[in-house]
Amino acid sequence: MLLAVAASAAQVRTGHRVAVEAGLPGRVGQYRPRAVVVVGMGGSAIAGDILAAVAGRGAPLPIVTVRSYQLPGWVGAADLVIAVSCSGRTEETLSATTEAVRRGCRLLAVGSADSPLEAIARQASAPFVPVPAVGQPRANVWLLTVPLIVAASALGLVRAEASLFEEVAVTLEAIAHRCRPSSESFINPGKTLAMELAESVPMIWGTSPLAAVAGYRLACQLNENAKYPAVFGELPEANHNQVVAFDGPFAQRDIFSDEPGRGLRLVLVRDSEEHPQVTRRREASARLAHERDVPVSELAAEGEHPLVRMASLIGIADYASVYLALGYGIDPTPVSAITELKARIAE
Protein backbone atom coordinates (compact mmCIF):
# COMPACT_ATOMS: atom_id res chain seq x y z
CA MET A 1 0.00 0.00 0.00
CA LEU A 2 2.88 2.37 0.75
CA LEU A 3 4.29 1.71 -2.72
CA ALA A 4 0.87 2.30 -4.27
CA VAL A 5 0.60 5.70 -2.57
CA ALA A 6 4.11 6.55 -3.73
CA ALA A 7 3.06 5.71 -7.30
CA SER A 8 0.28 8.32 -7.35
CA ALA A 9 2.16 10.58 -9.79
CA ALA A 10 2.64 7.69 -12.21
CA GLN A 11 -1.09 6.95 -11.96
CA VAL A 12 -1.92 10.52 -13.04
CA ARG A 13 0.29 10.26 -16.11
CA THR A 14 -1.00 6.78 -17.00
CA GLY A 15 -4.62 7.80 -16.44
CA HIS A 16 -4.21 10.73 -18.82
CA ARG A 17 -2.52 8.58 -21.44
CA VAL A 18 -5.12 5.81 -21.46
CA ALA A 19 -7.95 8.35 -21.55
CA VAL A 20 -6.49 10.02 -24.62
CA GLU A 21 -5.73 6.66 -26.25
CA ALA A 22 -9.36 5.67 -25.72
CA GLY A 23 -10.38 8.75 -27.71
CA LEU A 24 -12.31 10.40 -24.89
CA PRO A 25 -11.81 14.02 -25.99
CA GLY A 26 -13.34 13.35 -29.42
CA ARG A 27 -16.01 10.84 -28.42
CA VAL A 28 -17.31 12.57 -25.31
CA GLY A 29 -16.87 16.13 -26.56
CA GLN A 30 -19.90 15.75 -28.82
CA TYR A 31 -22.22 15.02 -25.88
CA ARG A 32 -24.49 17.71 -24.45
CA PRO A 33 -25.86 16.03 -21.32
CA ARG A 34 -28.43 17.46 -18.94
CA ALA A 35 -26.49 16.00 -15.99
CA VAL A 36 -23.44 13.84 -15.30
CA VAL A 37 -24.08 10.86 -13.01
CA VAL A 38 -21.07 8.90 -11.76
CA VAL A 39 -21.87 5.41 -10.49
CA GLY A 40 -19.35 3.56 -8.35
CA MET A 41 -18.58 2.24 -4.91
CA GLY A 42 -15.82 2.78 -2.37
CA GLY A 43 -12.46 3.75 -3.80
CA SER A 44 -13.97 4.02 -7.28
CA ALA A 45 -16.84 6.31 -6.29
CA ILE A 46 -14.51 8.92 -4.83
CA ALA A 47 -13.53 9.72 -8.44
CA GLY A 48 -17.01 11.16 -8.96
CA ASP A 49 -16.74 13.25 -5.81
CA ILE A 50 -13.39 14.62 -6.96
CA LEU A 51 -14.84 15.44 -10.38
CA ALA A 52 -17.74 17.39 -8.85
CA ALA A 53 -15.43 19.26 -6.47
CA VAL A 54 -12.98 20.18 -9.22
CA ALA A 55 -15.80 21.40 -11.48
CA GLY A 56 -17.06 23.45 -8.54
CA ARG A 57 -20.01 25.80 -8.31
CA GLY A 58 -19.35 27.09 -11.82
CA ALA A 59 -20.32 23.80 -13.46
CA PRO A 60 -23.15 24.42 -15.96
CA LEU A 61 -24.87 21.16 -15.05
CA PRO A 62 -25.30 18.87 -12.04
CA ILE A 63 -22.59 16.30 -11.29
CA VAL A 64 -23.72 13.65 -8.81
CA THR A 65 -22.24 10.42 -7.52
CA VAL A 66 -24.52 7.42 -7.02
CA ARG A 67 -23.40 4.67 -4.66
CA SER A 68 -26.19 2.16 -5.15
CA TYR A 69 -27.62 -0.69 -7.20
CA GLN A 70 -30.18 1.70 -8.71
CA LEU A 71 -30.17 5.05 -10.44
CA PRO A 72 -32.36 7.91 -9.21
CA GLY A 73 -35.71 8.03 -10.96
CA TRP A 74 -34.91 11.28 -12.79
CA VAL A 75 -31.89 9.88 -14.66
CA GLY A 76 -32.73 9.28 -18.32
CA ALA A 77 -31.70 9.50 -21.94
CA ALA A 78 -30.66 13.16 -21.63
CA ASP A 79 -27.97 12.33 -19.05
CA LEU A 80 -24.41 10.99 -19.17
CA VAL A 81 -23.71 8.09 -16.82
CA ILE A 82 -20.05 7.43 -16.03
CA ALA A 83 -19.52 3.97 -14.56
CA VAL A 84 -16.32 3.56 -12.56
CA SER A 85 -15.17 0.19 -11.21
CA CYS A 86 -11.53 -0.62 -10.55
CA SER A 87 -12.12 -4.34 -11.07
CA GLY A 88 -14.93 -3.90 -13.57
CA ARG A 89 -16.87 -6.41 -11.48
CA THR A 90 -18.46 -4.41 -8.66
CA GLU A 91 -22.02 -5.74 -8.42
CA GLU A 92 -23.68 -2.44 -7.47
CA THR A 93 -21.96 -0.61 -10.32
CA LEU A 94 -22.82 -3.29 -12.87
CA SER A 95 -26.46 -3.16 -11.77
CA ALA A 96 -26.67 0.63 -12.10
CA THR A 97 -24.80 0.58 -15.42
CA THR A 98 -27.15 -2.01 -16.87
CA GLU A 99 -30.06 0.15 -15.77
CA ALA A 100 -28.48 3.18 -17.45
CA VAL A 101 -28.24 1.31 -20.75
CA ARG A 102 -31.84 0.17 -20.41
CA ARG A 103 -32.96 3.76 -19.89
CA GLY A 104 -31.06 4.92 -22.97
CA CYS A 105 -28.52 7.07 -21.11
CA ARG A 106 -25.24 8.11 -22.68
CA LEU A 107 -22.55 5.92 -21.12
CA LEU A 108 -18.84 6.15 -20.38
CA ALA A 109 -17.12 3.36 -18.46
CA VAL A 110 -13.76 3.23 -16.69
CA GLY A 111 -12.35 -0.02 -15.31
CA SER A 112 -10.22 -3.08 -15.88
CA ALA A 113 -9.98 -4.58 -19.33
CA ASP A 114 -11.74 -7.84 -20.18
CA SER A 115 -14.27 -7.27 -17.40
CA PRO A 116 -18.08 -7.42 -17.26
CA LEU A 117 -18.12 -3.60 -17.21
CA GLU A 118 -16.22 -3.48 -20.48
CA ALA A 119 -18.64 -6.00 -21.97
CA ILE A 120 -21.61 -3.79 -21.06
CA ALA A 121 -19.91 -0.73 -22.54
CA ARG A 122 -18.97 -2.51 -25.76
CA GLN A 123 -22.47 -3.88 -26.19
CA ALA A 124 -23.84 -0.35 -25.76
CA SER A 125 -21.23 1.05 -28.21
CA ALA A 126 -20.06 3.33 -25.41
CA PRO A 127 -16.54 4.61 -24.75
CA PHE A 128 -14.53 2.43 -22.37
CA VAL A 129 -11.24 3.40 -20.73
CA PRO A 130 -9.22 0.32 -19.72
CA VAL A 131 -7.08 1.19 -16.70
CA PRO A 132 -4.12 -1.00 -15.67
CA ALA A 133 -5.16 -1.08 -12.02
CA VAL A 134 -3.16 -3.11 -9.51
CA GLY A 135 -4.33 -3.88 -5.98
CA GLN A 136 -7.19 -2.35 -4.07
CA PRO A 137 -9.48 0.28 -5.68
CA ARG A 138 -8.53 2.87 -3.06
CA ALA A 139 -4.90 2.45 -4.16
CA ASN A 140 -5.81 3.49 -7.72
CA VAL A 141 -7.71 6.70 -7.05
CA TRP A 142 -5.78 8.84 -9.55
CA LEU A 143 -5.81 6.19 -12.24
CA LEU A 144 -9.62 6.12 -11.98
CA THR A 145 -10.13 9.87 -11.53
CA VAL A 146 -8.02 11.36 -14.31
CA PRO A 147 -10.10 9.88 -17.19
CA LEU A 148 -13.16 11.57 -15.65
CA ILE A 149 -11.37 14.91 -15.60
CA VAL A 150 -10.33 14.41 -19.24
CA ALA A 151 -13.96 13.70 -20.16
CA ALA A 152 -15.17 16.71 -18.16
CA SER A 153 -12.65 18.91 -19.96
CA ALA A 154 -14.01 17.73 -23.32
CA LEU A 155 -17.51 18.60 -22.09
CA GLY A 156 -16.38 22.08 -21.07
CA LEU A 157 -17.03 21.43 -17.38
CA VAL A 158 -13.44 21.99 -16.19
CA ARG A 159 -10.29 23.59 -17.52
CA ALA A 160 -7.77 20.78 -17.83
CA GLU A 161 -4.99 20.95 -20.40
CA ALA A 162 -2.27 18.32 -20.58
CA SER A 163 0.03 20.60 -18.58
CA LEU A 164 -2.38 20.45 -15.63
CA PHE A 165 -1.98 16.70 -15.25
CA GLU A 166 1.79 17.08 -15.26
CA GLU A 167 1.48 19.73 -12.55
CA VAL A 168 -0.63 17.35 -10.47
CA ALA A 169 1.91 14.57 -11.00
CA VAL A 170 4.77 16.85 -9.92
CA THR A 171 2.79 17.85 -6.82
CA LEU A 172 2.29 14.21 -5.86
CA GLU A 173 5.96 13.45 -6.52
CA ALA A 174 6.96 16.25 -4.13
CA ILE A 175 4.64 14.81 -1.48
CA ALA A 176 6.10 11.33 -2.02
CA HIS A 177 9.58 12.77 -1.41
CA ARG A 178 8.51 14.58 1.76
CA CYS A 179 6.60 11.54 3.06
CA ARG A 180 9.15 8.86 2.13
CA PRO A 181 9.74 6.19 4.81
CA SER A 182 13.31 7.36 5.46
CA SER A 183 12.14 10.91 6.24
CA GLU A 184 12.07 11.67 9.97
CA SER A 185 8.68 12.23 11.58
CA PHE A 186 9.25 15.88 12.43
CA ILE A 187 9.73 16.80 8.74
CA ASN A 188 7.41 14.14 7.28
CA PRO A 189 3.82 15.50 7.12
CA GLY A 190 2.36 12.02 6.61
CA LYS A 191 4.04 10.63 9.72
CA THR A 192 3.26 13.78 11.71
CA LEU A 193 -0.45 13.56 10.97
CA ALA A 194 -0.47 9.83 11.73
CA MET A 195 1.16 10.44 15.13
CA GLU A 196 -1.40 13.13 15.93
CA LEU A 197 -4.30 10.86 14.98
CA ALA A 198 -3.03 7.89 17.03
CA GLU A 199 -5.02 7.15 20.19
CA SER A 200 -7.71 9.67 19.25
CA VAL A 201 -11.14 9.66 17.69
CA PRO A 202 -10.65 11.97 14.69
CA MET A 203 -13.49 14.29 13.77
CA ILE A 204 -12.59 15.49 10.27
CA TRP A 205 -14.11 18.71 8.93
CA GLY A 206 -13.65 20.06 5.41
CA THR A 207 -13.84 23.83 4.97
CA SER A 208 -15.07 23.84 1.35
CA PRO A 209 -16.74 21.32 -0.96
CA LEU A 210 -13.27 20.45 -2.31
CA ALA A 211 -11.73 20.09 1.15
CA ALA A 212 -14.76 18.08 2.25
CA VAL A 213 -14.05 15.47 -0.44
CA ALA A 214 -10.44 15.26 0.74
CA GLY A 215 -11.68 14.95 4.32
CA TYR A 216 -14.09 12.19 3.39
CA ARG A 217 -11.23 10.44 1.57
CA LEU A 218 -9.09 10.69 4.73
CA ALA A 219 -11.88 9.19 6.84
CA CYS A 220 -12.35 6.30 4.40
CA GLN A 221 -8.60 5.68 4.18
CA LEU A 222 -8.37 5.56 7.97
CA ASN A 223 -11.23 3.03 7.95
CA GLU A 224 -9.73 0.76 5.28
CA ASN A 225 -5.99 1.17 5.67
CA ALA A 226 -5.67 1.60 9.43
CA LYS A 227 -8.92 -0.19 10.33
CA TYR A 228 -9.54 2.93 12.39
CA PRO A 229 -12.79 4.84 13.11
CA ALA A 230 -13.26 8.42 11.98
CA VAL A 231 -16.12 10.92 11.90
CA PHE A 232 -16.51 13.09 8.81
CA GLY A 233 -18.20 16.47 8.47
CA GLU A 234 -18.17 19.71 6.50
CA LEU A 235 -18.38 23.32 7.57
CA PRO A 236 -20.71 25.06 8.11
CA GLU A 237 -23.00 22.04 8.64
CA ALA A 238 -20.74 20.45 11.29
CA ASN A 239 -21.18 23.58 13.42
CA HIS A 240 -24.88 22.74 13.64
CA ASN A 241 -24.42 19.24 15.10
CA GLN A 242 -20.97 17.65 15.46
CA VAL A 243 -19.49 20.57 17.39
CA VAL A 244 -21.64 19.60 20.38
CA ALA A 245 -19.40 16.53 20.81
CA PHE A 246 -16.86 18.97 22.30
CA ASP A 247 -19.06 18.89 25.41
CA GLY A 248 -19.41 15.10 25.50
CA PRO A 249 -17.61 12.18 27.15
CA PHE A 250 -14.96 11.82 24.43
CA ALA A 251 -13.84 15.40 25.02
CA GLN A 252 -13.34 14.82 28.75
CA ARG A 253 -9.83 13.85 29.82
CA ASP A 254 -9.09 12.20 33.15
CA ILE A 255 -5.68 13.57 34.17
CA PHE A 256 -5.51 11.08 37.04
CA SER A 257 -6.04 8.00 34.90
CA ASP A 258 -3.16 5.50 34.66
CA GLU A 259 -3.86 4.99 30.97
CA PRO A 260 -4.83 7.83 28.63
CA GLY A 261 -8.20 7.20 27.00
CA ARG A 262 -9.01 7.81 23.39
CA GLY A 263 -10.43 11.31 23.11
CA LEU A 264 -11.63 13.51 20.30
CA ARG A 265 -9.25 15.22 17.90
CA LEU A 266 -10.53 17.87 15.52
CA VAL A 267 -8.93 17.63 12.08
CA LEU A 268 -9.51 20.69 9.90
CA VAL A 269 -8.96 20.00 6.21
CA ARG A 270 -8.53 23.48 4.78
CA ASP A 271 -8.93 24.90 1.30
CA SER A 272 -7.43 28.16 0.09
CA GLU A 273 -10.85 29.08 -1.29
CA GLU A 274 -13.19 29.27 1.69
CA HIS A 275 -16.31 31.34 2.16
CA PRO A 276 -15.41 34.22 4.54
CA GLN A 277 -17.98 33.03 7.07
CA VAL A 278 -16.59 29.50 6.90
CA THR A 279 -13.14 30.91 7.69
CA ARG A 280 -14.61 32.58 10.77
CA ARG A 281 -16.34 29.35 11.74
CA ARG A 282 -13.12 27.36 11.29
CA GLU A 283 -11.15 29.73 13.48
CA ALA A 284 -13.88 29.84 16.13
CA SER A 285 -14.22 26.04 16.08
CA ALA A 286 -10.49 25.62 16.65
CA ARG A 287 -10.58 28.03 19.60
CA LEU A 288 -13.62 26.26 21.04
CA ALA A 289 -11.85 22.90 20.76
CA HIS A 290 -8.69 24.18 22.45
CA GLU A 291 -10.70 25.67 25.30
CA ARG A 292 -12.22 22.24 25.92
CA ASP A 293 -8.87 20.44 25.69
CA VAL A 294 -9.71 18.88 22.33
CA PRO A 295 -6.49 18.87 20.27
CA VAL A 296 -6.61 20.25 16.74
CA SER A 297 -4.76 19.22 13.58
CA GLU A 298 -4.83 21.13 10.31
CA LEU A 299 -4.16 20.00 6.76
CA ALA A 300 -4.04 22.88 4.28
CA ALA A 301 -4.37 22.72 0.49
CA GLU A 302 -1.64 24.11 -1.74
CA GLY A 303 -1.76 25.23 -5.37
CA GLU A 304 -4.13 27.23 -7.55
CA HIS A 305 -6.05 24.79 -9.76
CA PRO A 306 -8.68 22.79 -7.85
CA LEU A 307 -7.22 19.47 -9.01
CA VAL A 308 -3.77 20.45 -7.74
CA ARG A 309 -5.23 21.52 -4.40
CA MET A 310 -7.10 18.22 -4.17
CA ALA A 311 -3.90 16.30 -4.87
CA SER A 312 -2.03 18.23 -2.19
CA LEU A 313 -4.61 17.17 0.41
CA ILE A 314 -5.24 13.59 -0.65
CA GLY A 315 -1.53 12.87 -1.12
CA ILE A 316 -0.66 13.61 2.51
CA ALA A 317 -3.89 12.08 3.83
CA ASP A 318 -3.17 8.79 2.06
CA TYR A 319 0.32 8.60 3.54
CA ALA A 320 -0.99 9.40 7.01
CA SER A 321 -3.51 6.55 6.86
CA VAL A 322 -0.83 4.05 5.86
CA TYR A 323 1.65 5.24 8.49
CA LEU A 324 -1.05 5.04 11.16
CA ALA A 325 -1.70 1.42 10.15
CA LEU A 326 1.99 0.59 10.28
CA GLY A 327 2.30 2.32 13.64
CA TYR A 328 -0.30 -0.07 15.04
CA GLY A 329 1.36 -3.06 13.37
CA ILE A 330 -1.54 -3.46 10.93
CA ASP A 331 -1.19 -4.48 7.30
CA PRO A 332 -3.05 -1.70 5.46
CA THR A 333 -3.83 -3.72 2.34
CA PRO A 334 -6.26 -6.52 3.34
CA VAL A 335 -9.92 -5.74 4.03
CA SER A 336 -10.97 -9.04 5.56
CA ALA A 337 -14.22 -7.67 7.01
CA ILE A 338 -15.37 -6.58 3.52
CA THR A 339 -14.35 -9.94 2.06
CA GLU A 340 -16.24 -11.80 4.78
CA LEU A 341 -19.29 -9.60 4.33
CA LYS A 342 -19.36 -10.26 0.57
CA ALA A 343 -19.09 -14.00 1.22
CA ARG A 344 -22.05 -13.92 3.61
CA ILE A 345 -24.17 -11.97 1.12
CA ALA A 346 -23.33 -14.49 -1.61
CA GLU A 347 -24.45 -17.46 0.52
Phi, psi and omega in degrees: 000322178297320177294322180295319178294321180294338182269013184302319180298318179296325178297319180299312182294318180293318179300320178293318182296313183291329178293318179292318179297330178281357177076026183302313183306318181282321185282321183274333184300338181277349181285149172227070186286156174283324180207158174248123182241115178263124177251133181180174180225150173055231183295343176275323183293331182299337177299322178292322177296318179297317179303311181297320181291321180291321177295323173071192183291343181277359180298133183282359179210162180290141173235114184234150176250130180248120178249081187193170174284337187237151175275153173300153184298334184281345184289130182209201188297340181276357187249155175258122176256125177251113180265126182235120177212117182305313181277337186078012185230008182295122190296320180296318182293319179297321179296313181292325179292318177299320178294322179298318178296318181297327180277354179083021179289152166295145185226139169227133182235143179228124181178191181287147179291157178057039182243166175302327179295319177296321180299318179297316181296316180297318181296329180270005183055039182256153177299139177227131179253108178280119181254134181280064184286143177229129177086204186289149178306320182295341179274001183235029188301320182284326177297325181275331185279317187303317176302328178292322178293321177299315179296318180295325177296318179296330179276354182080020182271333179221159174263112186211085174280171180301326181296331179297315182295327176291323177296320177296317180298317179296321177300315180291327176295319178296320178295318179299324178291316180293327185259014182299150183305327182282351181282132182295152186302324186286349175239007182251104185298331178292315179291322180299312180295321179298317180295324179291325182285333184303138179061031175226168171252099185288131173248107192259120181242126173271146184256007175202166176304323179293312180295329179295322177296317178296323178293319177296320176301316179300315180299316180294322179293323175296319178299308189276317182281310183266357183054043192237139181284152176204148178250131182247143177205175180220137174279140011271353186303320183299335177287352180257003179205296188297331182300336181293341177296343176296341180257008185260185186295332181281350176264354181268129183244127179269103184288349180262358182288143178291327180239128179293132179275165178281118180245174180295149167224125176276126178245112180263113176265110192256144175246151178286344177248090179245148171296139182308322179290328176293321176301316178297319179295319179299312181296319179293322179296319179296317178296318180299318179297313181299320181295337180255018178062028173265115181294154184233134172242149178229139176233114188251137179289151177229149179108171182258307181293141181305323181291325177293316179297319177299316180296322181295329179278310183294323181303310180289321180299318180297316178298317181301319181295323180288316180295326176295318177300312182295326178297329178268004181073028183253135174285118185286346187281308184295149174229068189299326180296320178294317180299316179294320180298316179298322180295320180293322178295324183285346182293000000 
